[in-house]
């Protein structure tokens, strides 16, 4: 538990009335709550009578564990053990005048009944009240709870829309559509935030109709005057919105756009009367907007109360309905008195996230102060960021003003962040007189713990805790900021940056983004650099694609003798069987029997050893594990699903019961977000999450790569700002505060401005002052340099704050023009290193080797083979042709030849003879039908022709037989190999050398001699026949295919020697498919290793 450096004054608060405690980020809010709870226990109140309300299950569990541990520590300390407690708590306990024996008894009794302590979420609290006190509250006992309320609220919105506009003037609906473009769908959020109240919906809308008539009359007068001044011929000079106003159709009302205020400037001089009419019309529109807004708020509340009763008749209720029912019942004083007697003391944690109805519940229970009854209202309005869920910071502030301690008691010592981070945040928010644009929400600087020292050691930024980066220039895009973030994270994870004397780990870093789409932008650059990361996956793991496939596999394990369900399981992405392979399984019982035996064995293990043992056996025997090793997210989801089934085994012991549990879980509408790790073990990656999800968390290093950009401005939000109410910009300021206060050691604050507006930072830094008199050409350039000046001014003299200068990555350098590269190179200062950099180890391709242009005879097996496999064909003999050509076409041909070769082996095994050329042609055409609508279909005829030539043309260099006659059970297709190169000596130390990985197209035997075959689909250009044997010999030499043959043959010969195979190596045969069949020996060339040396 965090130690306090100041005397906790709140421990002396009396148990009477409402006490508001404002706990800024990192000031020990949960510890404060636990200590207050202890003081109430010691005063003689039982845990069963102390209500603690939080807003998430995880928070409720954390509070429960912290309180229980505190009670146990204090009891042990009082019994004389060496339990550690806070010095200030020890001083408080020693000042208590209560009989020590009585204190010990209260602690013991509290621990005995603590499991029954009501520490729960607000919705759980209301649900338990409705269940235990249904008669007193007048609530039905048989309501079905609907977990997801979005469809219910939308249905209510549609009904309200119909009741308002069906059968009425259509212009009223058009006017509403100009305010809420989504129609009834745009009202869902308003329904969620409106406070339910009794009343008639019809009476709420009468003021709107009266003002609407006034607006309609003024607009008609303006239209008539406009038609006189601008006859039909001269109306082209009018703005688009004014011309539409003169048309026959009623359009959305004039005056709802900010641009309408400048319409009068388009009138010619001397038309002052027309401008005055326009001004009256616009003012009338603004009056109408205001009346609509205020009336609709009342309308939403009355309609919400009416819909609650209608859902009660239908026997359903949402989670918010639980709140409304309890709040409605508390209108009766007898009910409030009963609850106050039941819970004389209550704590509301994170109270800034309450809605108006939720705060109303506690206001009604504890509105009459009396000795022995108290409510502790603990929260921080600066962290109210859940307005979209119904949180109402205005309701929080109104309730706080009723507190006995007004202004609220504030916790001022921050136990989370380093002094540098705190000083920067204090300067940023403390310098503005109204930092959050909301009356009642002010900023009071927090002080660090005395003696707090930085725990992060970074030689590159020694002493810097708050790094600001506005970008290299005004044209920087969001991808540029995401790339810089990935490069800096890559540097932090180099092993040289230390946190508490250990290398900084990926899980110590968090990237906070405004939206999930922004997180995916950063994740893409993390994947390029191989950085593991954790990202939140919305919804339940039972609602994923992997859950659908696991369900199909469970069906097969329950009935492995049923071929239909077995085929469905094999067709999932887990096993990856194609239709042709499954069809062969169905037609051949001998082929199906081994597969059924594997599923039967896994089914037996499910019954005897559990589901995990069954999947382990099944995936190992069927070769699934190897594919899952490279699919981290899929593997984690499967592990999580199997773990869920295992945990349910206690309640559902048999496989059929567990299958039913899994099916019900997949049908459940309740969604729970879960974190998935990409590129590493679960939980070991960089955390990528939205600012909303980061609330309540803390991390050593925090990146805010996109700042907090301005939201799309909506008209109803503008009304809020004019009235001084909560607004999007105010919430953006609170989001920025939450993001910056998640960091313990370091913050990276980036400020993208290209097509974005950082309204929160603009407000705090007052960048408008720096825009005056700027000479830059574009608005973006002016904003960029104004922001930079404002940042320098704001953080001037603050220790620990510096401007971040990112290093340039290779990927970023490749995106620059030669001119830009030259400019950057002039600015680079080259430094010498104390020791040589290690040779990078990379996976490369033969094409990249060819690009190096070294003599193949000099290759000795120690070259690390550095190269970039970027997909470009570097062989000079290749010419790109339209149609059936290119890399993708070559891959398609290779796939056709692989499938055809496997078919030939099966054909020869079944019929004991080789297929004829006609048989091969017929199989190819039936297996790969032409599809003209598909791009691949355009290749089909050419690909099949090349495949037929490769399989049926005699191979003169080896035996004169076609490849179809040489294929047998010993043949291998697309055979991979891994060739380790000799280790290296470096400064007397042995270093593990590189590995070569390759794939051989075909391995074929002719008697006891083995040959390697490589297909080529290249176009060759030369006079005469470019595919003649003598021409191909020059191709091998000129384009280094002899190096490819040497590497592949070396792998084959090493394999023969290690396995003790009696066969001998015959050579490497290149088949240039486009040249085969032209003349005898055309398109084929055999490379054999030199006699004096090996490969």
Long-range contacts (C-beta under 8 A, 24 or more apart in sequence): 1-31, 1-34, 1-66, 1-69, 1-70, 1-86, 2-28, 2-31, 2-415, 3-86, 3-87, 3-415, 4-28, 4-31, 4-86, 4-87, 4-88, 4-413, 5-413, 5-449, 5-450, 6-88, 6-412, 6-413, 7-88, 7-91, 8-32, 8-35, 8-88, 8-89, 8-92, 9-409, 10-35, 10-36, 10-409, 11-35, 11-36, 11-39, 11-92, 13-374, 13-376, 13-405, 13-409, 14-371, 14-374, 15-40, 15-43, 15-45, 15-344, 15-345, 15-371, 15-372, 15-373, 15-374, 16-369, 16-370, 16-371, 16-372, 16-373, 16-374, 16-404, 17-366, 17-369, 17-374, 17-375, 17-403, 17-404, 18-366, 18-369, 18-374, 18-375, 18-377, 18-399, 18-402, 18-403, 18-404, 19-374, 19-375, 19-376, 19-377, 19-403, 19-404, 19-405, 19-409, 20-377, 20-399, 20-400, 20-403, 20-405, 20-406, 20-407, 20-408, 20-409, 21-376, 21-377, 21-378, 21-379, 21-408, 21-409, 21-410, 21-411, 22-379, 22-380, 22-381, 22-400, 22-408, 22-409, 22-410, 22-411, 23-378, 23-379, 23-380, 23-410, 23-411, 24-380, 24-382, 24-410, 24-411, 24-412, 24-414, 24-444, 24-446, 24-741, 25-380, 25-382, 25-383, 25-414, 25-416, 25-446, 25-737, 25-738, 25-741, 25-742, 26-414, 26-415, 26-416, 26-417, 26-446, 26-698, 26-741, 27-411, 27-412, 27-413, 27-414, 27-415, 27-446, 28-411, 28-413, 28-415, 29-349, 29-378, 29-380, 29-411, 30-62, 30-63, 30-66, 30-349, 31-66, 32-378, 32-411, 33-63, 33-67, 33-347, 33-349, 33-376, 33-378, 34-63, 34-66, 34-67, 34-70, 35-70, 35-89, 36-347, 36-376, 37-67, 37-70, 37-347, 38-67, 38-70, 38-71, 38-74, 38-89, 39-92, 40-345, 41-71, 41-106, 41-107, 41-110, 42-96, 42-98, 42-103, 42-106, 42-107, 44-106, 45-344, 45-345, 46-109, 46-110, 46-113, 47-110, 47-113, 47-114, 47-116, 47-117, 48-113, 48-116, 48-117, 48-118, 49-342, 49-343, 49-344, 49-345, 50-117, 50-118, 50-343, 50-345, 50-346, 50-347, 51-118, 51-125, 51-343, 51-345, 51-346, 51-347, 52-117, 52-118, 52-119, 52-120, 52-346, 52-347, 52-349, 53-120, 53-121, 53-122, 53-125, 53-346, 53-347, 53-348, 53-349, 54-119, 54-120, 54-121, 54-122, 54-349, 54-350, 55-121, 55-122, 55-349, 55-350, 55-353, 56-121, 57-121, 59-349, 59-350, 59-696, 60-119, 60-120, 60-121, 60-124, 63-119, 63-349, 64-117, 64-119, 67-114, 67-117, 67-119, 68-111, 68-114, 71-107, 71-110, 71-111, 71-114, 72-111, 74-107, 75-104, 75-107, 75-108, 75-111, 78-103, 78-104, 78-107, 79-104, 118-343, 122-323, 122-354, 122-358, 123-319, 123-322, 123-323, 126-322, 126-323, 126-325, 126-326, 126-361, 127-322, 129-326, 129-339, 130-322, 130-325, 130-326, 133-338, 136-329, 136-335, 136-338, 137-325, 137-326, 137-329, 137-335, 138-329, 139-325, 139-329, 140-312, 140-315, 142-315, 143-312, 143-315, 143-316, 143-317, 144-315, 144-316, 144-317, 145-316, 145-317, 145-318, 145-319, 145-322, 146-316, 146-317, 146-318, 147-319, 147-668, 147-669, 147-670, 148-669, 148-670, 148-671, 149-318, 149-319, 149-320, 150-188, 152-311, 152-316, 152-318, 153-188, 153-191, 153-192, 153-318, 154-184, 154-185, 154-188, 156-191, 156-303, 156-304, 156-307, 157-184, 157-185, 157-187, 157-188, 157-191, 158-184, 159-307, 160-184, 160-187, 160-201, 160-299, 160-303, 161-187, 163-201, 164-205, 170-250, 171-216, 171-250, 172-209, 172-212, 174-250, 174-251, 174-252, 174-253, 175-212, 175-252, 175-253, 175-288, 175-292, 176-292, 177-252, 178-252, 178-253, 178-256, 178-715, 179-256, 179-289, 179-292, 179-715, 179-716, 180-716, 187-300, 189-388, 190-296, 190-297, 190-300, 191-300, 191-303, 191-304, 192-320, 192-388, 192-389, 192-390, 193-355, 193-356, 193-387, 193-390, 193-392, 194-297, 194-300, 194-301, 194-304, 195-301, 195-355, 195-356, 195-357, 195-360, 196-301, 196-302, 196-304, 196-305, 196-308, 196-324, 196-327, 196-328, 196-357, 197-298, 197-301, 197-302, 197-305, 198-302, 198-305, 199-298, 199-301, 199-302, 199-305, 200-302, 201-299, 201-302, 201-303, 201-306, 204-295, 204-296, 204-298, 204-299, 204-302, 205-295, 205-299, 207-291, 207-295, 208-288, 208-291, 208-292, 208-295, 211-284, 211-287, 211-288, 211-291, 212-288, 214-284, 214-287, 214-288, 215-253, 215-281, 215-284, 215-285, 215-287, 215-288, 218-277, 218-280, 218-281, 218-284, 219-245, 219-253, 219-254, 219-281, 219-284, 219-285, 221-277, 221-281, 222-274, 222-277, 222-278, 222-280, 222-281, 225-273, 225-274, 225-277, 226-274, 229-267, 229-271, 229-274, 237-266, 238-266, 239-263, 239-266, 242-266, 253-285, 253-288, 254-281, 254-282, 254-285, 255-281, 255-282, 255-284, 255-285, 255-286, 255-288, 255-289, 256-285, 256-289, 256-715, 258-718, 260-285, 289-715, 289-719, 290-719, 293-716, 293-719, 320-357, 320-390, 323-355, 323-357, 323-358, 323-361, 324-357, 326-361, 327-357, 327-358, 327-360, 327-361, 327-364, 330-360, 330-361, 330-364, 330-365, 331-364, 336-364, 336-365, 336-367, 339-365, 340-365, 340-366, 340-368, 340-373, 344-372, 344-373, 344-374, 345-373, 345-374, 345-375, 345-376, 346-374, 346-375, 346-376, 347-375, 347-376, 347-378, 348-375, 348-376, 348-377, 348-378, 348-379, 349-378, 349-379, 350-378, 350-379, 351-377, 351-378, 351-379, 351-396, 351-399, 352-379, 352-380, 352-381, 352-383, 352-384, 352-391, 352-393, 352-396, 353-379, 353-384, 353-386, 353-389, 353-391, 354-391, 354-392, 354-395, 354-396, 354-399, 355-390, 355-391, 355-392, 355-395, 356-392, 356-394, 356-395, 359-392, 359-395, 359-396, 359-398, 359-399, 360-395, 362-399, 363-399, 363-402, 369-404, 377-403, 377-408, 381-436, 381-438, 381-440, 381-441, 381-734, 382-436, 382-441, 382-443, 382-734, 382-737, 382-738, 383-695, 383-734, 383-737, 383-738, 384-731, 384-734, 385-691, 385-692, 385-695, 385-731, 385-734, 385-735, 385-738, 386-692, 387-726, 387-731, 392-726, 393-438, 393-441, 393-726, 394-725, 394-726, 397-440, 397-441, 400-440, 401-440, 410-444, 412-444, 412-445, 412-446, 412-447, 413-446, 413-447, 413-448, 413-449, 414-446, 414-447, 414-448, 414-449, 415-449, 416-698, 416-741, 416-744, 417-448, 417-741, 417-743, 417-744, 418-448, 418-452, 418-454, 418-455, 418-456, 418-465, 418-744, 418-745, 418-746, 418-800, 419-448, 419-452, 419-465, 419-799, 419-800, 420-454, 420-463, 420-464, 420-465, 420-466, 420-799, 420-800, 420-801, 421-465, 421-466, 421-740, 421-743, 421-744, 421-745, 421-746, 421-747, 421-800, 422-446, 422-447, 422-448, 423-466, 423-798, 423-799, 423-800, 423-801, 424-465, 424-466, 424-740, 424-747, 424-795, 424-798, 424-800, 424-801, 425-466, 425-737, 425-740, 425-741, 427-794, 427-795, 427-798, 427-801, 428-740, 428-764, 428-794, 428-795, 429-737, 429-764, 431-764, 431-794, 432-763, 432-764, 432-766, 435-733, 435-763, 435-764, 436-730, 436-733, 436-734, 436-737, 437-721, 437-727, 437-729, 437-730, 437-733, 437-763, 438-724, 438-726, 438-730, 439-724, 441-730, 454-745, 455-499, 455-500, 455-700, 455-744, 455-745, 456-497, 456-498, 456-499, 456-504, 456-700, 456-701, 456-745, 456-746, 457-497, 457-498, 457-499, 458-492, 458-497, 458-498, 458-746, 459-496, 460-491, 461-746, 461-802, 463-799, 463-800, 464-746, 464-800, 464-801, 464-802, 465-745, 465-746, 465-747, 465-800, 465-801, 466-746, 466-747, 466-749, 466-795, 466-798, 466-800, 466-801, 466-802, 467-746, 467-747, 467-748, 467-749, 467-801, 467-802, 467-803, 467-804, 468-749, 468-751, 468-791, 468-795, 468-801, 468-802, 468-803, 468-804, 469-748, 469-749, 469-750, 469-751, 469-803, 469-804, 469-806, 470-750, 470-751, 470-753, 470-784, 470-787, 470-788, 470-791, 471-750, 471-751, 471-752, 471-753, 471-754, 471-784, 473-784, 474-753, 474-754, 474-778, 474-780, 474-781, 474-783, 474-784, 474-785, 475-754, 475-780, 476-752, 476-753, 476-754, 477-752, 477-754, 478-518, 478-521, 478-706, 478-752, 478-754, 478-756, 479-521, 480-812, 481-705, 481-706, 481-750, 481-752, 482-521, 482-522, 482-524, 482-525, 482-705, 483-525, 483-809, 483-811, 483-812, 484-705, 484-750, 484-806, 485-511, 485-522, 485-525, 485-703, 485-705, 485-748, 485-750, 486-522, 486-525, 486-526, 486-528, 486-529, 486-531, 486-809, 487-529, 487-806, 487-807, 487-809, 487-812, 488-703, 488-748, 488-804, 488-806, 489-526, 489-531, 489-686, 489-703, 490-529, 490-531, 491-807, 492-701, 493-531, 499-700, 499-745, 504-700, 504-701, 505-684, 506-531, 506-532, 506-533, 506-680, 506-684, 506-685, 506-686, 507-534, 507-683, 507-684, 507-685, 507-686, 507-687, 508-699, 508-700, 508-701, 509-686, 509-687, 509-699, 509-700, 509-701, 509-702, 509-703, 510-686, 510-687, 510-688, 510-689, 510-694, 510-697, 510-699, 510-701, 510-702, 510-703, 510-742, 511-686, 511-687, 511-688, 511-689, 511-702, 511-703, 511-705, 512-689, 512-690, 512-691, 512-694, 512-702, 512-703, 512-704, 512-739, 512-742, 513-688, 513-689, 513-690, 513-691, 513-705, 513-706, 514-690, 514-691, 514-706, 514-708, 514-709, 514-735, 515-690, 516-690, 518-705, 518-706, 519-688, 519-689, 519-690, 522-688, 522-705, 523-678, 523-688, 526-678, 526-679, 526-686, 526-688, 527-678, 527-679, 528-811, 530-679, 531-679, 531-685, 531-686, 532-677, 532-678, 532-679, 532-680, 532-681, 532-684, 532-685, 532-686, 533-677, 533-678, 533-679, 533-685, 533-686, 533-687, 533-688, 534-675, 534-676, 534-677, 534-678, 534-683, 534-685, 534-686, 534-687, 534-688, 534-689, 535-675, 535-676, 535-678, 535-688, 535-689, 536-673, 536-674, 536-675, 536-676, 536-688, 536-689, 536-690, 536-693, 537-673, 537-674, 537-675, 537-676, 538-671, 538-673, 539-671, 539-672, 539-673, 540-665, 540-668, 540-670, 540-671, 540-672, 540-674, 541-637, 541-640, 541-641, 541-644, 541-672, 541-674, 542-641, 542-644, 542-662, 542-665, 542-666, 542-668, 543-666, 543-671, 544-637, 545-573, 546-634, 546-637, 546-638, 546-641, 547-637, 547-641, 547-666, 548-666, 549-573, 549-574, 550-638, 550-641, 550-642, 550-662, 551-662, 551-663, 551-666, 553-615, 553-618, 554-659, 554-662, 555-659, 556-599, 557-599, 557-602, 557-603, 557-606, 557-614, 557-618, 557-655, 558-603, 558-655, 558-656, 558-659, 560-596, 560-599, 560-600, 560-602, 560-603, 561-596, 561-600, 563-592, 566-595, 566-596, 566-599, 569-599, 570-595, 574-619, 574-624, 575-622, 575-624, 576-627, 580-927, 595-622, 598-622, 603-655, 606-655, 607-654, 607-655, 610-646, 610-649, 611-642, 611-645, 611-646, 611-649, 611-655, 611-658, 612-642, 612-646, 615-642, 632-677, 632-678, 632-679, 632-680, 633-676, 633-677, 633-678, 636-676, 636-677, 636-682, 637-676, 639-682, 640-674, 691-735, 691-738, 691-739, 692-735, 694-738, 694-739, 694-742, 695-738, 697-742, 698-742, 698-743, 698-744, 699-742, 699-743, 699-744, 700-743, 700-744, 700-745, 700-746, 701-743, 701-745, 701-746, 701-748, 702-739, 702-740, 702-742, 702-743, 702-746, 702-747, 702-748, 703-748, 703-750, 704-736, 704-739, 704-740, 704-747, 704-748, 704-749, 704-750, 705-748, 705-750, 706-750, 706-752, 706-756, 707-736, 707-749, 707-750, 707-751, 707-752, 707-756, 707-758, 707-760, 707-761, 708-732, 708-733, 708-735, 708-736, 708-739, 708-758, 708-760, 708-761, 709-752, 709-756, 709-757, 709-758, 709-759, 710-756, 710-757, 710-758, 710-759, 710-760, 729-759, 729-760, 729-763, 732-759, 732-760, 733-760, 733-763, 733-764, 735-760, 736-760, 736-761, 736-764, 748-804, 751-787, 751-791, 753-780, 753-783, 753-784, 753-787, 754-780, 755-780, 757-783, 758-787, 761-787, 762-787, 764-794, 765-790, 765-791, 765-793, 765-794, 766-790, 838-991, 839-864, 839-866, 840-864, 840-866, 841-994, 842-866, 842-867, 843-869, 843-997, 844-868, 844-869, 845-869, 846-998, 846-1043, 846-1044, 846-1047, 847-872, 847-873, 847-874, 847-875, 848-874, 849-1040, 849-1043, 850-874, 850-875, 850-1039, 850-1040, 850-1043, 856-1040, 856-1042, 856-1043, 856-1046, 859-1043, 859-1046, 861-981, 861-982, 861-1050, 862-981, 862-982, 862-984, 862-993, 863-981, 863-994, 864-981, 864-993, 864-994, 865-994, 865-996, 875-1018, 875-1039, 876-1038, 876-1039, 877-1018, 877-1020, 877-1021, 877-1035, 877-1038, 877-1039, 878-1018, 878-1019, 879-1019, 879-1021, 881-1019, 883-938, 883-939, 883-942, 884-938, 884-939, 884-942, 884-943, 885-1017, 885-1019, 889-939, 889-942, 889-943, 889-1017, 890-1017, 892-936, 892-939, 892-943, 893-943, 893-946, 893-947, 893-1015, 893-1017, 893-1073, 894-974, 894-1001, 894-1015, 896-924, 896-928, 896-943, 896-944, 896-947, 897-947, 897-950, 897-951, 897-1001, 897-1002, 897-1015, 898-973, 898-974, 898-1001, 899-927, 900-924, 900-927, 900-947, 900-951, 901-951, 901-963, 901-967, 901-971, 901-973, 901-1002, 902-973, 903-927, 904-951, 904-964, 904-967, 905-967, 905-968, 905-969, 905-971, 908-967, 908-968, 909-969, 914-964, 914-965, 915-964, 917-948, 917-952, 920-948, 920-951, 920-952, 920-964, 921-948, 924-948, 946-1017, 946-1073, 946-1074, 947-1073, 949-1073, 949-1076, 949-1077, 949-1083, 950-1015, 950-1071, 950-1073, 950-1076, 953-1076, 953-1077, 953-1083, 953-1084, 955-1069, 955-1071, 955-1084, 956-1080, 956-1081, 956-1084, 957-1029, 957-1067, 957-1069, 957-1081, 957-1084, 957-1085, 957-1086, 958-1006, 958-1011, 958-1066, 958-1067, 958-1069, 958-1086, 959-1006, 961-1006, 963-1002, 963-1004, 963-1013, 963-1071, 966-1004, 966-1005, 966-1006, 967-1004, 968-1005, 970-1004, 970-1005, 971-1002, 971-1003, 971-1004, 971-1005, 972-1000, 972-1002, 972-1003, 973-1001, 973-1002, 974-999, 974-1000, 974-1001, 975-999, 975-1000, 975-1002, 975-1003, 976-1000, 977-1048, 977-1051, 977-1052, 977-1055, 979-1047, 979-1050, 979-1051, 979-1054, 996-1047, 996-1051, 998-1047, 998-1048, 998-1051, 1000-1048, 1000-1051, 1000-1052, 1003-1052, 1005-1063, 1006-1066, 1008-1062, 1008-1063, 1008-1064, 1009-1063, 1009-1064, 1009-1065, 1009-1066, 1010-1052, 1010-1056, 1010-1063, 1010-1064, 1010-1065, 1010-1066, 1011-1066, 1011-1067, 1011-1068, 1011-1069, 1012-1045, 1012-1048, 1012-1049, 1012-1052, 1012-1067, 1012-1068, 1012-1069, 1013-1068, 1013-1069, 1013-1070, 1013-1071, 1014-1044, 1014-1045, 1014-1048, 1014-1068, 1014-1069, 1014-1070, 1014-1071, 1015-1071, 1015-1073, 1016-1070, 1016-1071, 1016-1072, 1016-1073, 1017-1073, 1017-1074, 1018-1072, 1018-1074, 1019-1074, 1020-1072, 1020-1074, 1020-1075, 1025-1075, 1025-1078, 1025-1079, 1025-1082, 1026-1075, 1027-1072, 1027-1074, 1027-1075, 1027-1076, 1027-1078, 1027-1082, 1027-1083, 1028-1075, 1028-1079, 1028-1081, 1028-1082, 1029-1081, 1029-1082, 1029-1084, 1029-1085, 1032-1070, 1032-1072, 1032-1075, 1032-1083, 1032-1084, 1032-1085, 1033-1085, 1035-1085, 1036-1070, 1036-1085, 1036-1087, 1041-1070, 1041-1087, 1042-1087, 1044-1068, 1045-1070, 1045-1087, 1046-1089, 1046-1095, 1047-1095, 1049-1087, 1049-1089, 1049-1095, 1050-1094, 1050-1095, 1053-1089, 1053-1094, 1053-1095, 1065-1089
